[in-house]
């Protein structure tokens, strides 16, 4: 497989940025590498406020101990893990959404970099 071009990378980022799902990419220290438009709109936190910073420093209401355990298991097992709304009704407290938005989450290890995890809120 050939290397991805810069144009392909930008196209991929544009698609991720405009999905109707929250996309957050973290490193093993919980620093934010991606925070898409959905997350900006529904959390009220801009990309400028959170990029490169610890997720837990910028979003203090998160269930930190639980979420760190969930993310650690994703890194350790190197496989996806899931969260259903029935198990935990929220991870991020969105104040700006309709009650019919699904809030299930996927936790995945990056295929290209084992030091990052992607959190997707659907």
N, CA, C and O atoms as a GROMACS GRO file, in nm:
protein
  488
    1UNK      N    1   0.084  -0.118   0.000
    1UNK     CA    2   0.000   0.000   0.000
    1UNK      C    3   0.089   0.124   0.000
    1UNK      O    4   0.187   0.130   0.074
    2UNK      N    5   0.055   0.221  -0.081
    2UNK     CA    6   0.136   0.342  -0.091
    2UNK      C    7   0.107   0.436   0.025
    2UNK      O    8   0.005   0.425   0.093
    3UNK      N    9   0.200   0.529   0.047
    3UNK     CA   10   0.183   0.629   0.153
    3UNK      C   11   0.064   0.716   0.121
    3UNK      O   12   0.032   0.742   0.004
    4UNK      N   13  -0.002   0.762   0.225
    4UNK     CA   14  -0.116   0.852   0.208
    4UNK      C   15  -0.064   0.991   0.170
    4UNK      O   16   0.034   1.039   0.226
    5UNK      N   17  -0.130   1.052   0.075
    5UNK     CA   18  -0.089   1.186   0.033
    5UNK      C   19  -0.146   1.289   0.130
    5UNK      O   20  -0.240   1.260   0.204
    6UNK      N   21  -0.089   1.407   0.128
    6UNK     CA   22  -0.138   1.516   0.212
    6UNK      C   23  -0.282   1.549   0.177
    6UNK      O   24  -0.363   1.578   0.265
    7UNK      N   25  -0.316   1.544   0.049
    7UNK     CA   26  -0.453   1.573   0.006
    7UNK      C   27  -0.550   1.468   0.061
    7UNK      O   28  -0.660   1.501   0.105
    8UNK      N   29  -0.507   1.341   0.058
    8UNK     CA   30  -0.591   1.234   0.114
    8UNK      C   31  -0.611   1.253   0.264
    8UNK      O   32  -0.721   1.233   0.316
    9UNK      N   33  -0.505   1.292   0.332
    9UNK     CA   34  -0.512   1.317   0.476
    9UNK      C   35  -0.612   1.429   0.505
    9UNK      O   36  -0.696   1.416   0.594
   10UNK      N   37  -0.604   1.538   0.431
   10UNK     CA   38  -0.695   1.651   0.452
   10UNK      C   39  -0.839   1.612   0.423
   10UNK      O   40  -0.930   1.654   0.493
   11UNK      N   41  -0.860   1.532   0.320
   11UNK     CA   42  -0.995   1.485   0.287
   11UNK      C   43  -1.049   1.399   0.401
   11UNK      O   44  -1.164   1.414   0.441
   12UNK      N   45  -0.966   1.309   0.452
   12UNK     CA   46  -1.008   1.224   0.564
   12UNK      C   47  -1.044   1.308   0.686
   12UNK      O   48  -1.146   1.282   0.751
   13UNK      N   49  -0.963   1.407   0.716
   13UNK     CA   50  -0.991   1.493   0.831
   13UNK      C   51  -1.120   1.574   0.810
   13UNK      O   52  -1.195   1.596   0.905
   14UNK      N   53  -1.146   1.617   0.688
   14UNK     CA   54  -1.270   1.690   0.661
   14UNK      C   55  -1.391   1.601   0.682
   14UNK      O   56  -1.493   1.644   0.736
   15UNK      N   57  -1.381   1.476   0.638
   15UNK     CA   58  -1.492   1.383   0.657
   15UNK      C   59  -1.516   1.359   0.806
   15UNK      O   60  -1.630   1.367   0.852
   16UNK      N   61  -1.410   1.330   0.882
   16UNK     CA   62  -1.424   1.308   1.025
   16UNK      C   63  -1.480   1.430   1.096
   16UNK      O   64  -1.560   1.418   1.189
   17UNK      N   65  -1.438   1.547   1.051
   17UNK     CA   66  -1.482   1.671   1.115
   17UNK      C   67  -1.630   1.697   1.096
   17UNK      O   68  -1.693   1.763   1.178
   18UNK      N   69  -1.687   1.645   0.987
   18UNK     CA   70  -1.826   1.676   0.956
   18UNK      C   71  -1.921   1.559   0.978
   18UNK      O   72  -2.037   1.566   0.938
   19UNK      N   73  -1.875   1.452   1.040
   19UNK     CA   74  -1.965   1.342   1.076
   19UNK      C   75  -2.062   1.387   1.183
   19UNK      O   76  -2.030   1.473   1.266
   20UNK      N   77  -2.180   1.329   1.182
   20UNK     CA   78  -2.278   1.360   1.286
   20UNK      C   79  -2.255   1.267   1.405
   20UNK      O   80  -2.345   1.197   1.451
   21UNK      N   81  -2.130   1.269   1.453
   21UNK     CA   82  -2.088   1.190   1.569
   21UNK      C   83  -1.967   1.261   1.628
   21UNK      O   84  -1.888   1.322   1.557
   22UNK      N   85  -1.953   1.252   1.758
   22UNK     CA   86  -1.839   1.314   1.824
   22UNK      C   87  -1.715   1.229   1.805
   22UNK      O   88  -1.717   1.109   1.835
   23UNK      N   89  -1.607   1.290   1.757
   23UNK     CA   90  -1.479   1.220   1.739
   23UNK      C   91  -1.375   1.291   1.826
   23UNK      O   92  -1.353   1.411   1.814
   24UNK      N   93  -1.311   1.212   1.913
   24UNK     CA   94  -1.204   1.261   1.998
   24UNK      C   95  -1.090   1.162   1.985
   24UNK      O   96  -1.109   1.042   2.002
   25UNK      N   97  -0.970   1.212   1.955
   25UNK     CA   98  -0.852   1.125   1.949
   25UNK      C   99  -0.757   1.169   2.059
   25UNK      O  100  -0.721   1.286   2.069
   26UNK      N  101  -0.717   1.072   2.142
   26UNK     CA  102  -0.632   1.098   2.258
   26UNK      C  103  -0.503   1.017   2.248
   26UNK      O  104  -0.499   0.912   2.184
   27UNK      N  105  -0.397   1.067   2.314
   27UNK     CA  106  -0.277   0.984   2.329
   27UNK      C  107  -0.285   0.915   2.465
   27UNK      O  108  -0.384   0.929   2.536
   28UNK      N  109  -0.181   0.840   2.500
   28UNK     CA  110  -0.183   0.764   2.626
   28UNK      C  111  -0.183   0.853   2.749
   28UNK      O  112  -0.212   0.807   2.859
   29UNK      N  113  -0.150   0.980   2.732
   29UNK     CA  114  -0.153   1.075   2.843
   29UNK      C  115  -0.283   1.155   2.845
   29UNK      O  116  -0.297   1.252   2.921
   30UNK      N  117  -0.378   1.115   2.762
   30UNK     CA  118  -0.511   1.176   2.754
   30UNK      C  119  -0.508   1.316   2.693
   30UNK      O  120  -0.601   1.394   2.713
   31UNK      N  121  -0.401   1.347   2.619
   31UNK     CA  122  -0.395   1.474   2.547
   31UNK      C  123  -0.477   1.461   2.419
   31UNK      O  124  -0.474   1.357   2.353
   32UNK      N  125  -0.550   1.565   2.386
   32UNK     CA  126  -0.642   1.563   2.272
   32UNK      C  127  -0.567   1.594   2.142
   32UNK      O  128  -0.498   1.696   2.132
   33UNK      N  129  -0.582   1.505   2.043
   33UNK     CA  130  -0.523   1.523   1.911
   33UNK      C  131  -0.626   1.558   1.805
   33UNK      O  132  -0.592   1.614   1.701
   34UNK      N  133  -0.752   1.525   1.831
   34UNK     CA  134  -0.860   1.562   1.739
   34UNK      C  135  -0.987   1.584   1.820
   34UNK      O  136  -1.015   1.512   1.916
   35UNK      N  137  -1.062   1.684   1.781
   35UNK     CA  138  -1.186   1.724   1.847
   35UNK      C  139  -1.273   1.781   1.737
   35UNK      O  140  -1.255   1.897   1.698
   36UNK      N  141  -1.367   1.703   1.686
   36UNK     CA  142  -1.436   1.745   1.564
   36UNK      C  143  -1.548   1.846   1.590
   36UNK      O  144  -1.575   1.882   1.705
   37UNK      N  145  -1.610   1.890   1.482
   37UNK     CA  146  -1.713   1.994   1.488
   37UNK      C  147  -1.830   1.953   1.578
   37UNK      O  148  -1.882   2.035   1.653
   38UNK      N  149  -1.871   1.826   1.572
   38UNK     CA  150  -1.977   1.777   1.659
   38UNK      C  151  -1.942   1.804   1.805
   38UNK      O  152  -2.024   1.856   1.880
   39UNK      N  153  -1.820   1.767   1.844
   39UNK     CA  154  -1.778   1.787   1.984
   39UNK      C  155  -1.775   1.935   2.019
   39UNK      O  156  -1.812   1.973   2.130
   40UNK      N  157  -1.731   2.020   1.926
   40UNK     CA  158  -1.732   2.164   1.952
   40UNK      C  159  -1.874   2.214   1.973
   40UNK      O  160  -1.901   2.289   2.067
   41UNK      N  161  -1.964   2.172   1.885
   41UNK     CA  162  -2.102   2.222   1.891
   41UNK      C  163  -2.175   2.178   2.017
   41UNK      O  164  -2.243   2.258   2.081
   42UNK      N  165  -2.161   2.052   2.052
   42UNK     CA  166  -2.240   1.998   2.163
   42UNK      C  167  -2.174   2.014   2.300
   42UNK      O  168  -2.244   2.011   2.401
   43UNK      N  169  -2.043   2.030   2.304
   43UNK     CA  170  -1.977   2.048   2.433
   43UNK      C  171  -1.957   2.196   2.466
   43UNK      O  172  -1.944   2.233   2.583
   44UNK      N  173  -1.956   2.279   2.362
   44UNK     CA  174  -1.928   2.421   2.383
   44UNK      C  175  -1.780   2.450   2.399
   44UNK      O  176  -1.742   2.562   2.433
   45UNK      N  177  -1.694   2.350   2.374
   45UNK     CA  178  -1.549   2.365   2.387
   45UNK      C  179  -1.488   2.369   2.248
   45UNK      O  180  -1.505   2.275   2.170
   46UNK      N  181  -1.419   2.476   2.216
   46UNK     CA  182  -1.360   2.490   2.082
   46UNK      C  183  -1.233   2.406   2.069
   46UNK      O  184  -1.173   2.365   2.169
   47UNK      N  185  -1.194   2.382   1.947
   47UNK     CA  186  -1.071   2.309   1.918
   47UNK      C  187  -0.952   2.382   1.980
   47UNK      O  188  -0.862   2.319   2.036
   48UNK      N  189  -0.952   2.514   1.971
   48UNK     CA  190  -0.842   2.594   2.026
   48UNK      C  191  -0.829   2.577   2.177
   48UNK      O  192  -0.718   2.582   2.231
   49UNK      N  193  -0.940   2.556   2.245
   49UNK     CA  194  -0.938   2.541   2.390
   49UNK      C  195  -0.884   2.406   2.436
   49UNK      O  196  -0.835   2.394   2.548
   50UNK      N  197  -0.892   2.303   2.350
   50UNK     CA  198  -0.864   2.168   2.397
   50UNK      C  199  -0.748   2.097   2.327
   50UNK      O  200  -0.688   2.006   2.386
   51UNK      N  201  -0.714   2.134   2.205
   51UNK     CA  202  -0.610   2.063   2.130
   51UNK      C  203  -0.476   2.065   2.204
   51UNK      O  204  -0.428   2.170   2.245
   52UNK      N  205  -0.416   1.945   2.219
   52UNK     CA  206  -0.286   1.932   2.282
   52UNK      C  207  -0.290   1.936   2.434
   52UNK      O  208  -0.186   1.922   2.499
   53UNK      N  209  -0.409   1.953   2.490
   53UNK     CA  210  -0.423   1.960   2.636
   53UNK      C  211  -0.486   1.832   2.687
   53UNK      O  212  -0.548   1.756   2.612
   54UNK      N  213  -0.470   1.808   2.816
   54UNK     CA  214  -0.531   1.691   2.878
   54UNK      C  215  -0.683   1.705   2.875
   54UNK      O  216  -0.738   1.807   2.914
   55UNK      N  217  -0.749   1.601   2.828
   55UNK     CA  218  -0.894   1.600   2.823
   55UNK      C  219  -0.955   1.632   2.959
   55UNK      O  220  -1.054   1.705   2.968
   56UNK      N  221  -0.895   1.578   3.065
   56UNK     CA  222  -0.951   1.594   3.198
   56UNK      C  223  -0.926   1.732   3.258
   56UNK      O  224  -0.998   1.774   3.349
   57UNK      N  225  -0.827   1.803   3.207
   57UNK     CA  226  -0.804   1.940   3.252
   57UNK      C  227  -0.908   2.036   3.192
   57UNK      O  228  -0.949   2.132   3.257
   58UNK      N  229  -0.948   2.009   3.069
   58UNK     CA  230  -1.039   2.099   2.999
   58UNK      C  231  -1.186   2.062   3.022
   58UNK      O  232  -1.273   2.149   3.021
   59UNK      N  233  -1.213   1.935   3.042
   59UNK     CA  234  -1.351   1.887   3.062
   59UNK      C  235  -1.360   1.824   3.201
   59UNK      O  236  -1.355   1.701   3.214
   60UNK      N  237  -1.374   1.905   3.305
   60UNK     CA  238  -1.364   1.854   3.442
   60UNK      C  239  -1.479   1.764   3.489
   60UNK      O  240  -1.462   1.690   3.585
   61UNK      N  241  -1.594   1.768   3.423
   61UNK     CA  242  -1.709   1.689   3.469
   61UNK      C  243  -1.704   1.544   3.423
   61UNK      O  244  -1.794   1.466   3.456
   62UNK      N  245  -1.602   1.504   3.347
   62UNK     CA  246  -1.594   1.366   3.298
   62UNK      C  247  -1.577   1.268   3.414
   62UNK      O  248  -1.518   1.302   3.516
   63UNK      N  249  -1.630   1.146   3.399
   63UNK     CA  250  -1.608   1.042   3.500
   63UNK      C  251  -1.464   0.991   3.485
   63UNK      O  252  -1.440   0.886   3.425
   64UNK      N  253  -1.369   1.066   3.541
   64UNK     CA  254  -1.227   1.046   3.512
   64UNK      C  255  -1.175   0.905   3.542
   64UNK      O  256  -1.114   0.842   3.456
   65UNK      N  257  -1.199   0.857   3.660
   65UNK     CA  258  -1.147   0.725   3.697
   65UNK      C  259  -1.203   0.617   3.603
   65UNK      O  260  -1.128   0.534   3.552
   66UNK      N  261  -1.332   0.620   3.581
   66UNK     CA  262  -1.398   0.521   3.495
   66UNK      C  263  -1.346   0.532   3.351
   66UNK      O  264  -1.313   0.430   3.289
   67UNK      N  265  -1.338   0.653   3.299
   67UNK     CA  266  -1.296   0.672   3.160
   67UNK      C  267  -1.150   0.634   3.141
   67UNK      O  268  -1.115   0.574   3.039
   68UNK      N  269  -1.064   0.666   3.236
   68UNK     CA  270  -0.923   0.626   3.226
   68UNK      C  271  -0.911   0.474   3.224
   68UNK      O  272  -0.829   0.420   3.149
   69UNK      N  273  -0.989   0.405   3.304
   69UNK     CA  274  -0.988   0.258   3.303
   69UNK      C  275  -1.036   0.204   3.168
   69UNK      O  276  -0.979   0.109   3.116
   70UNK      N  277  -1.140   0.265   3.113
   70UNK     CA  278  -1.194   0.222   2.983
   70UNK      C  279  -1.090   0.242   2.873
   70UNK      O  280  -1.069   0.153   2.791
   71UNK      N  281  -1.026   0.356   2.872
   71UNK     CA  282  -0.925   0.386   2.771
   71UNK      C  283  -0.802   0.297   2.791
   71UNK      O  284  -0.746   0.247   2.693
   72UNK      N  285  -0.760   0.276   2.916
   72UNK     CA  286  -0.644   0.190   2.943
   72UNK      C  287  -0.668   0.048   2.893
   72UNK      O  288  -0.577  -0.015   2.839
   73UNK      N  289  -0.788  -0.003   2.912
   73UNK     CA  290  -0.817  -0.138   2.864
   73UNK      C  291  -0.813  -0.145   2.712
   73UNK      O  292  -0.774  -0.247   2.656
   74UNK      N  293  -0.853  -0.039   2.646
   74UNK     CA  294  -0.846  -0.035   2.500
   74UNK      C  295  -0.702  -0.040   2.453
   74UNK      O  296  -0.669  -0.113   2.360
   75UNK      N  297  -0.614   0.038   2.517
   75UNK     CA  298  -0.471   0.033   2.484
   75UNK      C  299  -0.412  -0.103   2.514
   75UNK      O  300  -0.338  -0.160   2.433
   76UNK      N  301  -0.443  -0.156   2.632
   76UNK     CA  302  -0.384  -0.283   2.676
   76UNK      C  303  -0.424  -0.399   2.586
   76UNK      O  304  -0.340  -0.479   2.545
   77UNK      N  305  -0.552  -0.409   2.555
   77UNK     CA  306  -0.601  -0.520   2.474
   77UNK      C  307  -0.582  -0.496   2.325
   77UNK      O  308  -0.593  -0.590   2.245
   78UNK      N  309  -0.553  -0.372   2.287
   78UNK     CA  310  -0.536  -0.333   2.146
   78UNK      C  311  -0.655  -0.373   2.060
   78UNK      O  312  -0.641  -0.420   1.947
   79UNK      N  313  -0.771  -0.353   2.116
   79UNK     CA  314  -0.893  -0.380   2.041
   79UNK      C  315  -1.004  -0.286   2.085
   79UNK      O  316  -0.994  -0.220   2.189
   80UNK      N  317  -1.108  -0.280   2.006
   80UNK     CA  318  -1.219  -0.190   2.034
   80UNK      C  319  -1.291  -0.232   2.161
   80UNK      O  320  -1.297  -0.350   2.195
   81UNK      N  321  -1.344  -0.135   2.229
   81UNK     CA  322  -1.437  -0.160   2.337
   81UNK      C  323  -1.556  -0.068   2.316
   81UNK      O  324  -1.547   0.032   2.244
   82UNK      N  325  -1.666  -0.100   2.379
   82UNK     CA  326  -1.790  -0.028   2.352
   82UNK      C  327  -1.857   0.013   2.482
   82UNK      O  328  -1.835  -0.046   2.587
   83UNK      N  329  -1.938   0.114   2.471
   83UNK     CA  330  -2.020   0.159   2.582
   83UNK      C  331  -2.160   0.184   2.527
   83UNK      O  332  -2.177   0.258   2.431
   84UNK      N  333  -2.257   0.121   2.587
   84UNK     CA  334  -2.395   0.144   2.548
   84UNK      C  335  -2.458   0.242   2.646
   84UNK      O  336  -2.423   0.245   2.764
   85UNK      N  337  -2.550   0.318   2.596
   85UNK     CA  338  -2.618   0.418   2.681
   85UNK      C  339  -2.684   0.353   2.801
   85UNK      O  340  -2.695   0.414   2.907
   86UNK      N  341  -2.729   0.229   2.785
   86UNK     CA  342  -2.794   0.159   2.896
   86UNK      C  343  -2.694   0.132   3.010
   86UNK      O  344  -2.733   0.126   3.126
   87UNK      N  345  -2.565   0.116   2.976
   87UNK     CA  346  -2.463   0.090   3.077
   87UNK      C  347  -2.418   0.217   3.149
   87UNK      O  348  -2.397   0.216   3.270
   88UNK      N  349  -2.405   0.324   3.075
   88UNK     CA  350  -2.366   0.453   3.131
   88UNK      C  351  -2.432   0.560   3.044
   88UNK      O  352  -2.395   0.574   2.927
   89UNK      N  353  -2.527   0.634   3.098
   89UNK     CA  354  -2.605   0.725   3.015
   89UNK      C  355  -2.525   0.838   2.952
   89UNK      O  356  -2.567   0.895   2.851
   90UNK      N  357  -2.410   0.874   3.008
   90UNK     CA  358  -2.332   0.982   2.950
   90UNK      C  359  -2.185   0.966   2.986
   90UNK      O  360  -2.150   0.911   3.090
   91UNK      N  361  -2.100   1.016   2.898
   91UNK     CA  362  -1.958   1.034   2.926
   91UNK      C  363  -1.932   1.184   2.924
   91UNK      O  364  -1.877   1.240   3.018
   92UNK      N  365  -1.974   1.249   2.814
   92UNK     CA  366  -1.968   1.394   2.804
   92UNK      C  367  -2.109   1.447   2.830
   92UNK      O  368  -2.206   1.398   2.773
   93UNK      N  369  -2.120   1.546   2.917
   93UNK     CA  370  -2.250   1.607   2.944
   93UNK      C  371  -2.276   1.714   2.839
   93UNK      O  372  -2.234   1.828   2.854
   94UNK      N  373  -2.347   1.676   2.735
   94UNK     CA  374  -2.383   1.771   2.631
   94UNK      C  375  -2.507   1.847   2.676
   94UNK      O  376  -2.606   1.788   2.720
   95UNK      N  377  -2.500   1.977   2.665
   95UNK     CA  378  -2.614   2.060   2.706
   95UNK      C  379  -2.693   2.108   2.586
   95UNK      O  380  -2.798   2.170   2.601
   96UNK      N  381  -2.644   2.080   2.468
   96UNK     CA  382  -2.700   2.139   2.348
   96UNK      C  383  -2.743   2.030   2.250
   96UNK      O  384  -2.700   2.031   2.134
   97UNK      N  385  -2.827   1.936   2.294
   97UNK     CA  386  -2.868   1.831   2.202
   97UNK      C  387  -3.010   1.787   2.229
   97UNK      O  388  -3.066   1.810   2.337
   98UNK      N  389  -3.068   1.724   2.128
   98UNK     CA  390  -3.201   1.667   2.138
   98UNK      C  391  -3.192   1.536   2.217
   98UNK      O  392  -3.091   1.466   2.210
   99UNK      N  393  -3.294   1.504   2.291
   99UNK     CA  394  -3.292   1.382   2.372
   99UNK      C  395  -3.288   1.255   2.288
   99UNK      O  396  -3.263   1.148   2.342
  100UNK      N  397  -3.312   1.264   2.157
  100UNK     CA  398  -3.311   1.144   2.076
  100UNK      C  399  -3.175   1.117   2.010
  100UNK      O  400  -3.165   1.026   1.928
  101UNK      N  401  -3.072   1.193   2.043
  101UNK     CA  402  -2.938   1.162   1.994
  101UNK      C  403  -2.887   1.041   2.070
  101UNK      O  404  -2.892   1.037   2.193
  102UNK      N  405  -2.837   0.943   1.997
  102UNK     CA  406  -2.780   0.825   2.061
  102UNK      C  407  -2.648   0.864   2.126
  102UNK      O  408  -2.573   0.944   2.071
  103UNK      N  409  -2.621   0.808   2.242
  103UNK     CA  410  -2.499   0.843   2.312
  103UNK      C  411  -2.413   0.719   2.339
  103UNK      O  412  -2.345   0.712   2.442
  104UNK      N  413  -2.416   0.623   2.249
  104UNK     CA  414  -2.328   0.508   2.262
  104UNK      C  415  -2.187   0.551   2.223
  104UNK      O  416  -2.171   0.646   2.147
  105UNK      N  417  -2.086   0.481   2.273
  105UNK     CA  418  -1.947   0.518   2.245
  105UNK      C  419  -1.868   0.396   2.200
  105UNK      O  420  -1.892   0.284   2.244
  106UNK      N  421  -1.771   0.422   2.113
  106UNK     CA  422  -1.675   0.321   2.071
  106UNK      C  423  -1.538   0.372   2.113
  106UNK      O  424  -1.511   0.492   2.106
  107UNK      N  425  -1.451   0.281   2.156
  107UNK     CA  426  -1.313   0.314   2.191
  107UNK      C  427  -1.224   0.225   2.105
  107UNK      O  428  -1.233   0.103   2.112
  108UNK      N  429  -1.139   0.286   2.023
  108UNK     CA  430  -1.057   0.210   1.929
  108UNK      C  431  -0.913   0.255   1.934
  108UNK      O  432  -0.884   0.373   1.953
  109UNK      N  433  -0.822   0.160   1.918
  109UNK     CA  434  -0.680   0.190   1.903
  109UNK      C  435  -0.655   0.226   1.757
  109UNK      O  436  -0.707   0.160   1.667
  110UNK      N  437  -0.577   0.328   1.734
  110UNK     CA  438  -0.542   0.367   1.599
  110UNK      C  439  -0.464   0.255   1.531
  110UNK      O  440  -0.373   0.198   1.591
  111UNK      N  441  -0.500   0.223   1.409
  111UNK     CA  442  -0.429   0.119   1.333
  111UNK      C  443  -0.287   0.164   1.298
  111UNK      O  444  -0.200   0.080   1.277
  112UNK      N  445  -0.264   0.294   1.291
  112UNK     CA  446  -0.134   0.347   1.248
  112UNK      C  447  -0.046   0.388   1.364
  112UNK      O  448   0.075   0.402   1.348
  113UNK      N  449  -0.104   0.408   1.481
  113UNK     CA  450  -0.027   0.456   1.595
  113UNK      C  451  -0.087   0.398   1.721
  113UNK      O  452  -0.193   0.441   1.765
  114UNK      N  453  -0.018   0.301   1.780
  114UNK     CA  454  -0.070   0.234   1.900
  114UNK      C  455  -0.069   0.324   2.021
  114UNK      O  456  -0.112   0.282   2.129
  115UNK      N  457  -0.023   0.448   2.006
  115UNK     CA  458  -0.021   0.542   2.119
  115UNK      C  459  -0.141   0.634   2.120
  115UNK      O  460  -0.148   0.724   2.204
  116UNK      N  461  -0.236   0.615   2.030
  116UNK     CA  462  -0.355   0.700   2.028
  116UNK      C  463  -0.480   0.614   2.034
  116UNK      O  464  -0.482   0.501   1.985
  117UNK      N  465  -0.583   0.670   2.093
  117UNK     CA  466  -0.714   0.604   2.099
  117UNK      C  467  -0.817   0.703   2.047
  117UNK      O  468  -0.808   0.824   2.072
  118UNK      N  469  -0.914   0.652   1.975
  118UNK     CA  470  -1.022   0.735   1.923
  118UNK      C  471  -1.148   0.705   2.003
  118UNK      O  472  -1.186   0.589   2.020
  119UNK      N  473  -1.212   0.807   2.051
  119UNK     CA  474  -1.340   0.794   2.120
  119UNK      C  475  -1.445   0.852   2.028
  119UNK      O  476  -1.435   0.968   1.987
  120UNK      N  477  -1.545   0.774   1.996
  120UNK     CA  478  -1.652   0.819   1.909
  120UNK      C  479  -1.783   0.812   1.984
  120UNK      O  480  -1.822   0.705   2.031
  121UNK      N  481  -1.851   0.923   1.998
  121UNK     CA  482  -1.984   0.928   2.060
  121UNK      C  483  -2.087   0.930   1.949
  121UNK      O  484  -2.086   1.019   1.865
  122UNK      N  485  -2.175   0.831   1.950
  122UNK     CA  486  -2.276   0.823   1.845
  122UNK      C  487  -2.413   0.848   1.902
  122UNK      O  488  -2.512   0.845   1.829
   0.00000   0.00000   0.00000
